[in-house]
Amino acid sequence: MYFRASRQSVDCITSALTRIWVSDLTITKSGFIGNIANEATTVRSVSLGQKVNVVFDNITDWSYNNGGIKQGAFTLRVLLKRLPKEQAEFYRKAVGWD
């Protein structure tokens, strides 16, 4: 799952300054609890592996694997169109879209 994060906090997100992947998800009434799965470049209030709460409204992308084929991953789908052909082919194969 990918979500918007602000410099102020992760629980009270007010702007789309960066996007952060969250893994090991547990669903809650208002969203998910999970662990930060990548290094944040502009947000310093979270760190890799940190447990965070993410509300549904702040989810901007999601993905999961189903039989070796990535589902969702809408950000990757857009980025593939912008990558050089060889790189795009590599990622398509890696996620099972080839």
C-alpha positions as CSV (number, residue, x, y, z in Angstrom):
1,M,0.0,0.0,0.0
2,Y,1.3,3.5,-0.9
3,F,0.1,6.5,1.1
4,R,0.6,10.3,1.3
5,A,2.7,11.6,4.2
6,S,3.4,15.1,5.4
7,R,6.2,16.6,7.4
8,Q,3.9,17.1,10.4
9,S,2.9,13.5,11.2
10,V,1.8,10.3,9.6
11,D,-1.5,10.0,11.5
12,C,-2.7,13.4,10.6
13,I,-1.7,13.8,7.0
14,T,-2.4,17.1,5.3
15,S,-0.4,17.3,2.2
16,A,1.1,15.1,-0.6
17,L,4.8,15.7,-0.1
18,T,5.9,12.2,-0.6
19,R,4.6,8.7,-1.0
20,I,5.6,5.8,1.3
21,W,5.1,2.1,1.0
22,V,3.6,0.3,4.0
23,S,3.7,-3.5,4.4
24,D,2.6,-6.2,6.8
25,L,-0.8,-4.7,7.0
26,T,-3.6,-5.2,9.5
27,I,-7.0,-3.7,8.7
28,T,-8.7,-1.3,11.1
29,K,-12.0,0.4,11.1
30,S,-10.5,3.5,9.6
31,G,-7.7,2.1,7.5
32,F,-4.6,0.0,8.1
33,I,-1.7,-0.5,10.6
34,G,1.5,-1.5,9.0
35,N,5.3,-1.0,8.8
36,I,7.1,1.6,6.7
37,A,8.6,-0.4,3.8
38,N,10.9,2.2,2.2
39,E,13.2,5.0,3.1
40,A,11.3,8.3,3.1
41,T,13.2,11.0,1.3
42,T,11.4,14.2,2.3
43,V,9.5,13.1,5.5
44,R,11.6,12.7,8.6
45,S,8.8,11.8,11.0
46,V,8.9,8.1,9.9
47,S,11.6,5.6,9.5
48,L,12.0,2.2,7.8
49,G,10.2,-0.5,9.7
50,Q,8.2,2.0,11.9
51,K,4.6,0.9,12.7
52,V,2.1,3.5,11.4
53,N,-1.6,4.0,11.1
54,V,-2.9,4.9,7.6
55,V,-6.5,6.1,7.0
56,F,-8.3,4.9,3.9
57,D,-8.5,8.5,2.4
58,N,-4.6,8.7,2.4
59,I,-4.1,5.5,0.4
60,T,-2.9,6.5,-3.1
61,D,-1.8,3.1,-4.5
62,W,-1.7,-0.6,-3.5
63,S,-0.3,-3.9,-4.7
64,Y,-0.1,-7.5,-3.9
65,N,1.1,-10.7,-5.7
66,N,-1.4,-13.3,-6.9
67,G,0.3,-16.3,-8.4
68,G,3.4,-14.4,-9.2
69,I,1.5,-11.6,-10.9
70,K,1.4,-8.1,-9.3
71,Q,-2.1,-6.7,-8.9
72,G,-2.7,-3.0,-8.5
73,A,0.6,-1.1,-8.6
74,F,-0.9,1.8,-10.5
75,T,2.1,4.1,-9.9
76,L,4.4,1.5,-11.4
77,R,2.1,1.2,-14.4
78,V,2.5,4.9,-15.1
79,L,6.2,4.9,-14.5
80,L,6.7,2.0,-17.0
81,K,5.5,4.3,-19.8
82,R,8.3,6.8,-18.9
83,L,11.2,4.3,-18.5
84,P,13.6,3.4,-21.3
85,K,12.3,0.3,-23.1
86,E,14.9,-2.1,-21.6
87,Q,14.2,-1.0,-18.0
88,A,10.4,-1.2,-18.6
89,E,10.7,-4.7,-20.0
90,F,12.8,-5.8,-16.9
91,Y,10.2,-4.5,-14.5
92,R,7.3,-6.0,-16.5
93,K,8.9,-9.4,-16.3
94,A,9.8,-9.0,-12.6
95,V,6.1,-8.4,-11.7
96,G,4.7,-11.0,-14.1
97,W,3.1,-8.6,-16.6
98,D,5.1,-9.9,-19.6
